[in-house]
Amino acid sequence: MKKILLLSLKFLISLYWAFGQVLYDNGPIIISDPSARFSIQGNKWSTNSLTYFFQNGTNDISGTNEREAIRDAFELWSCVRHLLSLK
């Protein structure tokens, strides 16, 4: 029984070392501010108006729901950034 427990413990430790988190800077990965995961890298569109169209759809969502989802997304984005969407 003691051998089985020791083997199980060794197995679990080897799994920990094999699949544990890899630290490249000898420190833990801590993200205190969720918005810090995203950063602006200096790329910017030269215009605030976007034109889009639907070339084809999906069978998972009806055509009107697809258009409503895109319209809602553009409305949400335009609350943060002045954005004019043209269909």
PDB file of N, CA, C and O in Angstrom:
ATOM      1  N   MET A   1       0.826  -1.188   0.000  1.00  0.00           N
ATOM      2  CA  MET A   1       0.000   0.000   0.000  1.00  0.00           C
ATOM      3  C   MET A   1       0.870   1.251   0.000  1.00  0.00           C
ATOM      4  O   MET A   1       0.565   2.242  -0.664  1.00  0.00           O
ATOM      5  N   LYS A   2       1.968   1.179   0.768  1.00  0.00           N
ATOM      6  CA  LYS A   2       2.871   2.319   0.858  1.00  0.00           C
ATOM      7  C   LYS A   2       3.548   2.582  -0.489  1.00  0.00           C
ATOM      8  O   LYS A   2       3.755   3.732  -0.876  1.00  0.00           O
ATOM      9  N   LYS A   3       3.894   1.489  -1.204  1.00  0.00           N
ATOM     10  CA  LYS A   3       4.515   1.622  -2.517  1.00  0.00           C
ATOM     11  C   LYS A   3       3.566   2.297  -3.505  1.00  0.00           C
ATOM     12  O   LYS A   3       3.985   3.146  -4.292  1.00  0.00           O
ATOM     13  N   ILE A   4       2.309   1.926  -3.463  1.00  0.00           N
ATOM     14  CA  ILE A   4       1.313   2.503  -4.371  1.00  0.00           C
ATOM     15  C   ILE A   4       1.161   3.995  -4.106  1.00  0.00           C
ATOM     16  O   ILE A   4       1.079   4.787  -5.045  1.00  0.00           O
ATOM     17  N   LEU A   5       1.122   4.381  -2.838  1.00  0.00           N
ATOM     18  CA  LEU A   5       1.012   5.795  -2.498  1.00  0.00           C
ATOM     19  C   LEU A   5       2.235   6.575  -2.964  1.00  0.00           C
ATOM     20  O   LEU A   5       2.100   7.677  -3.496  1.00  0.00           O
ATOM     21  N   LEU A   6       3.427   6.014  -2.771  1.00  0.00           N
ATOM     22  CA  LEU A   6       4.646   6.682  -3.213  1.00  0.00           C
ATOM     23  C   LEU A   6       4.695   6.801  -4.734  1.00  0.00           C
ATOM     24  O   LEU A   6       5.082   7.841  -5.265  1.00  0.00           O
ATOM     25  N   LEU A   7       4.305   5.746  -5.428  1.00  0.00           N
ATOM     26  CA  LEU A   7       4.273   5.800  -6.886  1.00  0.00           C
ATOM     27  C   LEU A   7       3.253   6.824  -7.381  1.00  0.00           C
ATOM     28  O   LEU A   7       3.509   7.553  -8.340  1.00  0.00           O
ATOM     29  N   SER A   8       2.111   6.871  -6.727  1.00  0.00           N
ATOM     30  CA  SER A   8       1.092   7.854  -7.099  1.00  0.00           C
ATOM     31  C   SER A   8       1.599   9.269  -6.876  1.00  0.00           C
ATOM     32  O   SER A   8       1.382  10.146  -7.712  1.00  0.00           O
ATOM     33  N   LEU A   9       2.266   9.495  -5.769  1.00  0.00           N
ATOM     34  CA  LEU A   9       2.817  10.809  -5.467  1.00  0.00           C
ATOM     35  C   LEU A   9       3.876  11.201  -6.488  1.00  0.00           C
ATOM     36  O   LEU A   9       3.888  12.337  -6.962  1.00  0.00           O
ATOM     37  N   LYS A  10       4.756  10.283  -6.828  1.00  0.00           N
ATOM     38  CA  LYS A  10       5.781  10.556  -7.841  1.00  0.00           C
ATOM     39  C   LYS A  10       5.137  10.860  -9.189  1.00  0.00           C
ATOM     40  O   LYS A  10       5.583  11.752  -9.911  1.00  0.00           O
ATOM     41  N   PHE A  11       4.096  10.119  -9.522  1.00  0.00           N
ATOM     42  CA  PHE A  11       3.400  10.343 -10.784  1.00  0.00           C
ATOM     43  C   PHE A  11       2.773  11.735 -10.818  1.00  0.00           C
ATOM     44  O   PHE A  11       2.883  12.446 -11.818  1.00  0.00           O
ATOM     45  N   LEU A  12       2.118  12.121  -9.727  1.00  0.00           N
ATOM     46  CA  LEU A  12       1.497  13.445  -9.668  1.00  0.00           C
ATOM     47  C   LEU A  12       2.537  14.555  -9.744  1.00  0.00           C
ATOM     48  O   LEU A  12       2.308  15.572 -10.399  1.00  0.00           O
ATOM     49  N   ILE A  13       3.662  14.376  -9.089  1.00  0.00           N
ATOM     50  CA  ILE A  13       4.727  15.380  -9.140  1.00  0.00           C
ATOM     51  C   ILE A  13       5.288  15.481 -10.555  1.00  0.00           C
ATOM     52  O   ILE A  13       5.560  16.581 -11.037  1.00  0.00           O
ATOM     53  N   SER A  14       5.462  14.345 -11.221  1.00  0.00           N
ATOM     54  CA  SER A  14       5.973  14.388 -12.597  1.00  0.00           C
ATOM     55  C   SER A  14       4.973  15.067 -13.533  1.00  0.00           C
ATOM     56  O   SER A  14       5.379  15.770 -14.458  1.00  0.00           O
ATOM     57  N   LEU A  15       3.677  14.869 -13.306  1.00  0.00           N
ATOM     58  CA  LEU A  15       2.666  15.571 -14.099  1.00  0.00           C
ATOM     59  C   LEU A  15       2.734  17.071 -13.865  1.00  0.00           C
ATOM     60  O   LEU A  15       2.610  17.861 -14.800  1.00  0.00           O
ATOM     61  N   TYR A  16       2.932  17.456 -12.615  1.00  0.00           N
ATOM     62  CA  TYR A  16       3.038  18.878 -12.294  1.00  0.00           C
ATOM     63  C   TYR A  16       4.211  19.501 -13.045  1.00  0.00           C
ATOM     64  O   TYR A  16       4.075  20.574 -13.633  1.00  0.00           O
ATOM     65  N   TRP A  17       5.350  18.838 -13.026  1.00  0.00           N
ATOM     66  CA  TRP A  17       6.529  19.377 -13.704  1.00  0.00           C
ATOM     67  C   TRP A  17       6.363  19.362 -15.221  1.00  0.00           C
ATOM     68  O   TRP A  17       6.867  20.251 -15.907  1.00  0.00           O
ATOM     69  N   ALA A  18       5.666  18.371 -15.744  1.00  0.00           N
ATOM     70  CA  ALA A  18       5.502  18.265 -17.194  1.00  0.00           C
ATOM     71  C   ALA A  18       4.508  19.283 -17.742  1.00  0.00           C
ATOM     72  O   ALA A  18       4.717  19.835 -18.822  1.00  0.00           O
ATOM     73  N   PHE A  19       3.434  19.532 -17.008  1.00  0.00           N
ATOM     74  CA  PHE A  19       2.371  20.393 -17.516  1.00  0.00           C
ATOM     75  C   PHE A  19       2.184  21.670 -16.716  1.00  0.00           C
ATOM     76  O   PHE A  19       1.199  22.380 -16.922  1.00  0.00           O
ATOM     77  N   GLY A  20       3.083  21.977 -15.826  1.00  0.00           N
ATOM     78  CA  GLY A  20       2.970  23.183 -15.017  1.00  0.00           C
ATOM     79  C   GLY A  20       3.208  24.439 -15.839  1.00  0.00           C
ATOM     80  O   GLY A  20       3.659  24.373 -16.982  1.00  0.00           O
ATOM     81  N   GLN A  21       2.902  25.569 -15.251  1.00  0.00           N
ATOM     82  CA  GLN A  21       3.064  26.858 -15.918  1.00  0.00           C
ATOM     83  C   GLN A  21       4.547  27.154 -16.145  1.00  0.00           C
ATOM     84  O   GLN A  21       5.366  27.024 -15.236  1.00  0.00           O
ATOM     85  N   VAL A  22       4.869  27.550 -17.359  1.00  0.00           N
ATOM     86  CA  VAL A  22       6.247  27.892 -17.692  1.00  0.00           C
ATOM     87  C   VAL A  22       6.456  29.367 -17.384  1.00  0.00           C
ATOM     88  O   VAL A  22       5.745  30.221 -17.914  1.00  0.00           O
ATOM     89  N   LEU A  23       7.414  29.666 -16.541  1.00  0.00           N
ATOM     90  CA  LEU A  23       7.718  31.048 -16.191  1.00  0.00           C
ATOM     91  C   LEU A  23       9.003  31.457 -16.889  1.00  0.00           C
ATOM     92  O   LEU A  23      10.051  30.846 -16.677  1.00  0.00           O
ATOM     93  N   TYR A  24       8.927  32.474 -17.708  1.00  0.00           N
ATOM     94  CA  TYR A  24      10.092  32.918 -18.450  1.00  0.00           C
ATOM     95  C   TYR A  24      10.874  33.996 -17.712  1.00  0.00           C
ATOM     96  O   TYR A  24      12.053  34.211 -17.995  1.00  0.00           O
ATOM     97  N   ASP A  25      10.231  34.670 -16.773  1.00  0.00           N
ATOM     98  CA  ASP A  25      10.915  35.755 -16.076  1.00  0.00           C
ATOM     99  C   ASP A  25      11.044  35.495 -14.576  1.00  0.00           C
ATOM    100  O   ASP A  25      11.285  36.422 -13.803  1.00  0.00           O
ATOM    101  N   ASN A  26      10.887  34.257 -14.172  1.00  0.00           N
ATOM    102  CA  ASN A  26      11.009  33.852 -12.772  1.00  0.00           C
ATOM    103  C   ASN A  26      10.003  34.536 -11.863  1.00  0.00           C
ATOM    104  O   ASN A  26      10.248  34.684 -10.665  1.00  0.00           O
ATOM    105  N   GLY A  27       8.896  34.947 -12.409  1.00  0.00           N
ATOM    106  CA  GLY A  27       7.859  35.573 -11.604  1.00  0.00           C
ATOM    107  C   GLY A  27       6.495  35.061 -12.022  1.00  0.00           C
ATOM    108  O   GLY A  27       6.347  34.535 -13.125  1.00  0.00           O
ATOM    109  N   PRO A  28       5.504  35.204 -11.170  1.00  0.00           N
ATOM    110  CA  PRO A  28       4.165  34.733 -11.522  1.00  0.00           C
ATOM    111  C   PRO A  28       3.513  35.655 -12.549  1.00  0.00           C
ATOM    112  O   PRO A  28       3.876  36.825 -12.666  1.00  0.00           O
ATOM    113  N   ILE A  29       2.571  35.128 -13.272  1.00  0.00           N
ATOM    114  CA  ILE A  29       1.810  35.923 -14.223  1.00  0.00           C
ATOM    115  C   ILE A  29       0.608  36.490 -13.480  1.00  0.00           C
ATOM    116  O   ILE A  29      -0.308  35.755 -13.112  1.00  0.00           O
ATOM    117  N   ILE A  30       0.618  37.796 -13.263  1.00  0.00           N
ATOM    118  CA  ILE A  30      -0.450  38.459 -12.519  1.00  0.00           C
ATOM    119  C   ILE A  30      -1.038  39.557 -13.398  1.00  0.00           C
ATOM    120  O   ILE A  30      -0.316  40.432 -13.877  1.00  0.00           O
ATOM    121  N   ILE A  31      -2.334  39.506 -13.604  1.00  0.00           N
ATOM    122  CA  ILE A  31      -3.037  40.561 -14.325  1.00  0.00           C
ATOM    123  C   ILE A  31      -4.034  41.155 -13.346  1.00  0.00           C
ATOM    124  O   ILE A  31      -5.109  40.598 -13.123  1.00  0.00           O
ATOM    125  N   SER A  32      -3.669  42.291 -12.763  1.00  0.00           N
ATOM    126  CA  SER A  32      -4.535  42.901 -11.761  1.00  0.00           C
ATOM    127  C   SER A  32      -5.671  43.682 -12.410  1.00  0.00           C
ATOM    128  O   SER A  32      -6.776  43.734 -11.869  1.00  0.00           O
ATOM    129  N   ASP A  33      -5.409  44.286 -13.561  1.00  0.00           N
ATOM    130  CA  ASP A  33      -6.420  45.065 -14.256  1.00  0.00           C
ATOM    131  C   ASP A  33      -6.800  44.321 -15.537  1.00  0.00           C
ATOM    132  O   ASP A  33      -5.959  44.170 -16.423  1.00  0.00           O
ATOM    133  N   PRO A  34      -8.045  43.853 -15.656  1.00  0.00           N
ATOM    134  CA  PRO A  34      -8.425  43.085 -16.843  1.00  0.00           C
ATOM    135  C   PRO A  34      -8.233  43.858 -18.144  1.00  0.00           C
ATOM    136  O   PRO A  34      -7.945  43.254 -19.177  1.00  0.00           O
ATOM    137  N   SER A  35      -8.388  45.182 -18.116  1.00  0.00           N
ATOM    138  CA  SER A  35      -8.222  45.954 -19.346  1.00  0.00           C
ATOM    139  C   SER A  35      -6.761  46.057 -19.758  1.00  0.00           C
ATOM    140  O   SER A  35      -6.472  46.452 -20.887  1.00  0.00           O
ATOM    141  N   ALA A  36      -5.828  45.710 -18.869  1.00  0.00           N
ATOM    142  CA  ALA A  36      -4.403  45.776 -19.197  1.00  0.00           C
ATOM    143  C   ALA A  36      -3.995  44.672 -20.158  1.00  0.00           C
ATOM    144  O   ALA A  36      -2.892  44.704 -20.705  1.00  0.00           O
ATOM    145  N   ARG A  37      -4.868  43.695 -20.372  1.00  0.00           N
ATOM    146  CA  ARG A  37      -4.549  42.617 -21.309  1.00  0.00           C
ATOM    147  C   ARG A  37      -4.563  43.120 -22.746  1.00  0.00           C
ATOM    148  O   ARG A  37      -4.002  42.483 -23.638  1.00  0.00           O
ATOM    149  N   PHE A  38      -5.202  44.259 -22.970  1.00  0.00           N
ATOM    150  CA  PHE A  38      -5.325  44.808 -24.312  1.00  0.00           C
ATOM    151  C   PHE A  38      -4.627  46.157 -24.350  1.00  0.00           C
ATOM    152  O   PHE A  38      -4.759  46.949 -23.417  1.00  0.00           O
ATOM    153  N   SER A  39      -3.906  46.421 -25.387  1.00  0.00           N
ATOM    154  CA  SER A  39      -3.216  47.704 -25.485  1.00  0.00           C
ATOM    155  C   SER A  39      -3.250  48.205 -26.914  1.00  0.00           C
ATOM    156  O   SER A  39      -3.280  47.424 -27.866  1.00  0.00           O
ATOM    157  N   ILE A  40      -3.245  49.505 -27.046  1.00  0.00           N
ATOM    158  CA  ILE A  40      -3.216  50.138 -28.354  1.00  0.00           C
ATOM    159  C   ILE A  40      -1.779  50.122 -28.842  1.00  0.00           C
ATOM    160  O   ILE A  40      -0.862  50.454 -28.091  1.00  0.00           O
ATOM    161  N   GLN A  41      -1.578  49.741 -30.084  1.00  0.00           N
ATOM    162  CA  GLN A  41      -0.227  49.631 -30.607  1.00  0.00           C
ATOM    163  C   GLN A  41       0.079  50.680 -31.663  1.00  0.00           C
ATOM    164  O   GLN A  41       1.043  50.527 -32.414  1.00  0.00           O
ATOM    165  N   GLY A  42      -0.707  51.732 -31.738  1.00  0.00           N
ATOM    166  CA  GLY A  42      -0.390  52.808 -32.659  1.00  0.00           C
ATOM    167  C   GLY A  42      -1.017  52.690 -34.034  1.00  0.00           C
ATOM    168  O   GLY A  42      -0.934  53.637 -34.817  1.00  0.00           O
ATOM    169  N   ASN A  43      -1.635  51.580 -34.358  1.00  0.00           N
ATOM    170  CA  ASN A  43      -2.295  51.449 -35.651  1.00  0.00           C
ATOM    171  C   ASN A  43      -3.639  52.147 -35.594  1.00  0.00           C
ATOM    172  O   ASN A  43      -4.364  52.035 -34.605  1.00  0.00           O
ATOM    173  N   LYS A  44      -3.972  52.870 -36.657  1.00  0.00           N
ATOM    174  CA  LYS A  44      -5.208  53.635 -36.648  1.00  0.00           C
ATOM    175  C   LYS A  44      -5.778  53.684 -38.057  1.00  0.00           C
ATOM    176  O   LYS A  44      -5.039  53.807 -39.034  1.00  0.00           O
ATOM    177  N   TRP A  45      -7.082  53.587 -38.151  1.00  0.00           N
ATOM    178  CA  TRP A  45      -7.718  53.738 -39.450  1.00  0.00           C
ATOM    179  C   TRP A  45      -7.689  55.201 -39.839  1.00  0.00           C
ATOM    180  O   TRP A  45      -7.714  56.081 -38.979  1.00  0.00           O
ATOM    181  N   SER A  46      -7.639  55.457 -41.111  1.00  0.00           N
ATOM    182  CA  SER A  46      -7.583  56.836 -41.588  1.00  0.00           C
ATOM    183  C   SER A  46      -8.973  57.449 -41.730  1.00  0.00           C
ATOM    184  O   SER A  46      -9.088  58.626 -42.070  1.00  0.00           O
ATOM    185  N   THR A  47     -10.016  56.688 -41.480  1.00  0.00           N
ATOM    186  CA  THR A  47     -11.376  57.195 -41.620  1.00  0.00           C
ATOM    187  C   THR A  47     -12.250  56.679 -40.483  1.00  0.00           C
ATOM    188  O   THR A  47     -11.939  55.670 -39.850  1.00  0.00           O
ATOM    189  N   ASN A  48     -13.344  57.386 -40.237  1.00  0.00           N
ATOM    190  CA  ASN A  48     -14.287  56.951 -39.203  1.00  0.00           C
ATOM    191  C   ASN A  48     -15.534  56.314 -39.797  1.00  0.00           C
ATOM    192  O   ASN A  48     -16.402  55.846 -39.061  1.00  0.00           O
ATOM    193  N   SER A  49     -15.631  56.291 -41.121  1.00  0.00           N
ATOM    194  CA  SER A  49     -16.807  55.673 -41.737  1.00  0.00           C
ATOM    195  C   SER A  49     -16.421  54.323 -42.339  1.00  0.00           C
ATOM    196  O   SER A  49     -15.428  54.200 -43.056  1.00  0.00           O
ATOM    197  N   LEU A  50     -17.215  53.341 -42.033  1.00  0.00           N
ATOM    198  CA  LEU A  50     -16.986  51.981 -42.521  1.00  0.00           C
ATOM    199  C   LEU A  50     -18.175  51.555 -43.365  1.00  0.00           C
ATOM    200  O   LEU A  50     -19.326  51.778 -42.989  1.00  0.00           O
ATOM    201  N   THR A  51     -17.897  50.952 -44.489  1.00  0.00           N
ATOM    202  CA  THR A  51     -18.944  50.423 -45.350  1.00  0.00           C
ATOM    203  C   THR A  51     -18.860  48.901 -45.315  1.00  0.00           C
ATOM    204  O   THR A  51     -17.776  48.327 -45.416  1.00  0.00           O
ATOM    205  N   TYR A  52     -19.998  48.263 -45.174  1.00  0.00           N
ATOM    206  CA  TYR A  52     -20.015  46.805 -45.113  1.00  0.00           C
ATOM    207  C   TYR A  52     -21.193  46.273 -45.909  1.00  0.00           C
ATOM    208  O   TYR A  52     -22.135  47.004 -46.217  1.00  0.00           O
ATOM    209  N   PHE A  53     -21.128  44.995 -46.235  1.00  0.00           N
ATOM    210  CA  PHE A  53     -22.233  44.334 -46.913  1.00  0.00           C
ATOM    211  C   PHE A  53     -22.218  42.861 -46.537  1.00  0.00           C
ATOM    212  O   PHE A  53     -21.216  42.336 -46.051  1.00  0.00           O
ATOM    213  N   PHE A  54     -23.328  42.217 -46.767  1.00  0.00           N
ATOM    214  CA  PHE A  54     -23.448  40.788 -46.511  1.00  0.00           C
ATOM    215  C   PHE A  54     -23.369  40.064 -47.848  1.00  0.00           C
ATOM    216  O   PHE A  54     -24.277  40.163 -48.673  1.00  0.00           O
ATOM    217  N   GLN A  55     -22.289  39.344 -48.053  1.00  0.00           N
ATOM    218  CA  GLN A  55     -22.137  38.585 -49.291  1.00  0.00           C
ATOM    219  C   GLN A  55     -22.921  37.277 -49.202  1.00  0.00           C
ATOM    220  O   GLN A  55     -23.579  36.868 -50.159  1.00  0.00           O
ATOM    221  N   ASN A  56     -22.842  36.641 -48.063  1.00  0.00           N
ATOM    222  CA  ASN A  56     -23.622  35.427 -47.829  1.00  0.00           C
ATOM    223  C   ASN A  56     -23.884  35.350 -46.329  1.00  0.00           C
ATOM    224  O   ASN A  56     -23.309  36.118 -45.558  1.00  0.00           O
ATOM    225  N   GLY A  57     -24.719  34.459 -45.928  1.00  0.00           N
ATOM    226  CA  GLY A  57     -25.090  34.357 -44.524  1.00  0.00           C
ATOM    227  C   GLY A  57     -24.723  33.011 -43.941  1.00  0.00           C
ATOM    228  O   GLY A  57     -23.945  32.241 -44.505  1.00  0.00           O
ATOM    229  N   THR A  58     -25.310  32.761 -42.798  1.00  0.00           N
ATOM    230  CA  THR A  58     -25.090  31.493 -42.120  1.00  0.00           C
ATOM    231  C   THR A  58     -26.440  30.849 -41.854  1.00  0.00           C
ATOM    232  O   THR A  58     -27.449  31.540 -41.720  1.00  0.00           O
ATOM    233  N   ASN A  59     -26.457  29.557 -41.780  1.00  0.00           N
ATOM    234  CA  ASN A  59     -27.701  28.846 -41.480  1.00  0.00           C
ATOM    235  C   ASN A  59     -28.012  28.868 -39.989  1.00  0.00           C
ATOM    236  O   ASN A  59     -29.123  28.534 -39.577  1.00  0.00           O
ATOM    237  N   ASP A  60     -27.019  29.265 -39.173  1.00  0.00           N
ATOM    238  CA  ASP A  60     -27.209  29.273 -37.721  1.00  0.00           C
ATOM    239  C   ASP A  60     -28.059  30.450 -37.248  1.00  0.00           C
ATOM    240  O   ASP A  60     -28.734  30.360 -36.222  1.00  0.00           O
ATOM    241  N   ILE A  61     -28.027  31.556 -37.997  1.00  0.00           N
ATOM    242  CA  ILE A  61     -28.735  32.774 -37.600  1.00  0.00           C
ATOM    243  C   ILE A  61     -29.560  33.240 -38.793  1.00  0.00           C
ATOM    244  O   ILE A  61     -29.095  33.194 -39.931  1.00  0.00           O
ATOM    245  N   SER A  62     -30.784  33.688 -38.531  1.00  0.00           N
ATOM    246  CA  SER A  62     -31.608  34.181 -39.634  1.00  0.00           C
ATOM    247  C   SER A  62     -31.039  35.501 -40.155  1.00  0.00           C
ATOM    248  O   SER A  62     -30.297  36.187 -39.453  1.00  0.00           O
ATOM    249  N   GLY A  63     -31.391  35.843 -41.378  1.00  0.00           N
ATOM    250  CA  GLY A  63     -30.857  37.048 -42.018  1.00  0.00           C
ATOM    251  C   GLY A  63     -31.118  38.321 -41.240  1.00  0.00           C
ATOM    252  O   GLY A  63     -30.233  39.170 -41.131  1.00  0.00           O
ATOM    253  N   THR A  64     -32.325  38.470 -40.692  1.00  0.00           N
ATOM    254  CA  THR A  64     -32.623  39.693 -39.938  1.00  0.00           C
ATOM    255  C   THR A  64     -31.836  39.739 -38.634  1.00  0.00           C
ATOM    256  O   THR A  64     -31.407  40.813 -38.211  1.00  0.00           O
ATOM    257  N   ASN A  65     -31.641  38.600 -37.998  1.00  0.00           N
ATOM    258  CA  ASN A  65     -30.856  38.576 -36.756  1.00  0.00           C
ATOM    259  C   ASN A  65     -29.390  38.873 -37.016  1.00  0.00           C
ATOM    260  O   ASN A  65     -28.730  39.506 -36.192  1.00  0.00           O
ATOM    261  N   GLU A  66     -28.867  38.419 -38.163  1.00  0.00           N
ATOM    262  CA  GLU A  66     -27.482  38.745 -38.530  1.00  0.00           C
ATOM    263  C   GLU A  66     -27.314  40.252 -38.657  1.00  0.00           C
ATOM    264  O   GLU A  66     -26.374  40.833 -38.114  1.00  0.00           O
ATOM    265  N   ARG A  67     -28.224  40.866 -39.369  1.00  0.00           N
ATOM    266  CA  ARG A  67     -28.140  42.311 -39.592  1.00  0.00           C
ATOM    267  C   ARG A  67     -28.322  43.086 -38.289  1.00  0.00           C
ATOM    268  O   ARG A  67     -27.648  44.091 -38.065  1.00  0.00           O
ATOM    269  N   GLU A  68     -29.222  42.628 -37.439  1.00  0.00           N
ATOM    270  CA  GLU A  68     -29.419  43.284 -36.144  1.00  0.00           C
ATOM    271  C   GLU A  68     -28.175  43.169 -35.272  1.00  0.00           C
ATOM    272  O   GLU A  68     -27.809  44.122 -34.585  1.00  0.00           O
ATOM    273  N   ALA A  69     -27.523  42.011 -35.295  1.00  0.00           N
ATOM    274  CA  ALA A  69     -26.313  41.817 -34.492  1.00  0.00           C
ATOM    275  C   ALA A  69     -25.207  42.760 -34.946  1.00  0.00           C
ATOM    276  O   ALA A  69     -24.523  43.357 -34.114  1.00  0.00           O
ATOM    277  N   ILE A  70     -25.025  42.900 -36.252  1.00  0.00           N
ATOM    278  CA  ILE A  70     -24.001  43.811 -36.771  1.00  0.00           C
ATOM    279  C   ILE A  70     -24.369  45.251 -36.445  1.00  0.00           C
ATOM    280  O   ILE A  70     -23.509  46.034 -36.040  1.00  0.00           O
ATOM    281  N   ARG A  71     -25.632  45.605 -36.616  1.00  0.00           N
ATOM    282  CA  ARG A  71     -26.072  46.968 -36.307  1.00  0.00           C
ATOM    283  C   ARG A  71     -25.860  47.275 -34.823  1.00  0.00           C
ATOM    284  O   ARG A  71     -25.400  48.362 -34.474  1.00  0.00           O
ATOM    285  N   ASP A  72     -26.192  46.324 -33.953  1.00  0.00           N
ATOM    286  CA  ASP A  72     -25.981  46.515 -32.513  1.00  0.00           C
ATOM    287  C   ASP A  72     -24.505  46.655 -32.177  1.00  0.00           C
ATOM    288  O   ASP A  72     -24.131  47.461 -31.325  1.00  0.00           O
ATOM    289  N   ALA A  73     -23.663  45.868 -32.848  1.00  0.00           N
ATOM    290  CA  ALA A  73     -22.217  45.954 -32.599  1.00  0.00           C
ATOM    291  C   ALA A  73     -21.684  47.318 -33.007  1.00  0.00           C
ATOM    292  O   ALA A  73     -20.920  47.930 -32.261  1.00  0.00           O
ATOM    293  N   PHE A  74     -22.076  47.806 -34.189  1.00  0.00           N
ATOM    294  CA  PHE A  74     -21.622  49.129 -34.620  1.00  0.00           C
ATOM    295  C   PHE A  74     -22.137  50.214 -33.686  1.00  0.00           C
ATOM    296  O   PHE A  74     -21.428  51.183 -33.412  1.00  0.00           O
ATOM    297  N   GLU A  75     -23.346  50.064 -33.200  1.00  0.00           N
ATOM    298  CA  GLU A  75     -23.898  51.039 -32.258  1.00  0.00           C
ATOM    299  C   GLU A  75     -23.089  51.061 -30.962  1.00  0.00           C
ATOM    300  O   GLU A  75     -22.803  52.128 -30.418  1.00  0.00           O
ATOM    301  N   LEU A  76     -22.727  49.885 -30.476  1.00  0.00           N
ATOM    302  CA  LEU A  76     -21.914  49.790 -29.266  1.00  0.00           C
ATOM    303  C   LEU A  76     -20.534  50.399 -29.486  1.00  0.00           C
ATOM    304  O   LEU A  76     -20.052  51.156 -28.644  1.00  0.00           O
ATOM    305  N   TRP A  77     -19.890  50.076 -30.611  1.00  0.00           N
ATOM    306  CA  TRP A  77     -18.561  50.615 -30.907  1.00  0.00           C
ATOM    307  C   TRP A  77     -18.605  52.130 -31.063  1.00  0.00           C
ATOM    308  O   TRP A  77     -17.676  52.824 -30.650  1.00  0.00           O
ATOM    309  N   SER A  78     -19.690  52.651 -31.663  1.00  0.00           N
ATOM    310  CA  SER A  78     -19.756  54.092 -31.878  1.00  0.00           C
ATOM    311  C   SER A  78     -19.965  54.850 -30.573  1.00  0.00           C
ATOM    312  O   SER A  78     -19.728  56.057 -30.524  1.00  0.00           O
ATOM    313  N   CYS A  79     -20.403  54.173 -29.520  1.00  0.00           N
ATOM    314  CA  CYS A  79     -20.496  54.822 -28.204  1.00  0.00           C
ATOM    315  C   CYS A  79     -19.107  55.109 -27.646  1.00  0.00           C
ATOM    316  O   CYS A  79     -18.925  56.066 -26.893  1.00  0.00           O
ATOM    317  N   VAL A  80     -18.139  54.295 -28.007  1.00  0.00           N
ATOM    318  CA  VAL A  80     -16.774  54.453 -27.513  1.00  0.00           C
ATOM    319  C   VAL A  80     -15.953  55.310 -28.468  1.00  0.00           C
ATOM    320  O   VAL A  80     -15.160  56.145 -28.034  1.00  0.00           O
ATOM    321  N   ARG A  81     -16.137  55.109 -29.734  1.00  0.00           N
ATOM    322  CA  ARG A  81     -15.346  55.798 -30.754  1.00  0.00           C
ATOM    323  C   ARG A  81     -16.295  56.282 -31.827  1.00  0.00           C
ATOM    324  O   ARG A  81     -17.144  55.522 -32.293  1.00  0.00           O
ATOM    325  N   HIS A  82     -16.163  57.537 -32.226  1.00  0.00           N
ATOM    326  CA  HIS A  82     -17.037  58.064 -33.275  1.00  0.00           C
ATOM    327  C   HIS A  82     -16.860  57.218 -34.529  1.00  0.00           C
ATOM    328  O   HIS A  82     -15.801  57.219 -35.156  1.00  0.00           O
ATOM    329  N   LEU A  83     -17.908  56.505 -34.876  1.00  0.00           N
ATOM    330  CA  LEU A  83     -17.831  55.570 -35.985  1.00  0.00           C
ATOM    331  C   LEU A  83     -19.129  55.643 -36.766  1.00  0.00           C
ATOM    332  O   LEU A  83     -20.212  55.523 -36.194  1.00  0.00           O
ATOM    333  N   LEU A  84     -19.025  55.837 -38.046  1.00  0.00           N
ATOM    334  CA  LEU A  84     -20.187  55.882 -38.918  1.00  0.00           C
ATOM    335  C   LEU A  84     -20.192  54.612 -39.750  1.00  0.00           C
ATOM    336  O   LEU A  84     -19.242  54.341 -40.485  1.00  0.00           O
ATOM    337  N   SER A  85     -21.247  53.842 -39.635  1.00  0.00           N
ATOM    338  CA  SER A  85     -21.325  52.591 -40.397  1.00  0.00           C
ATOM    339  C   SER A  85     -22.349  52.751 -41.507  1.00  0.00           C
ATOM    340  O   SER A  85     -23.472  53.197 -41.273  1.00  0.00           O
ATOM    341  N   LEU A  86     -21.958  52.389 -42.695  1.00  0.00           N
ATOM    342  CA  LEU A  86     -22.829  52.473 -43.860  1.00  0.00           C
ATOM    343  C   LEU A  86     -22.999  51.090 -44.449  1.00  0.00           C
ATOM    344  O   LEU A  86     -22.023  50.373 -44.669  1.00  0.00           O
ATOM    345  N   LYS A  87     -24.242  50.718 -44.704  1.00  0.00           N
ATOM    346  CA  LYS A  87     -24.501  49.391 -45.269  1.00  0.00           C
ATOM    347  C   LYS A  87     -24.553  49.504 -46.772  1.00  0.00           C
ATOM    348  O   LYS A  87     -24.760  48.504 -47.459  1.00  0.00           O
TER     349      LYS A  87
END
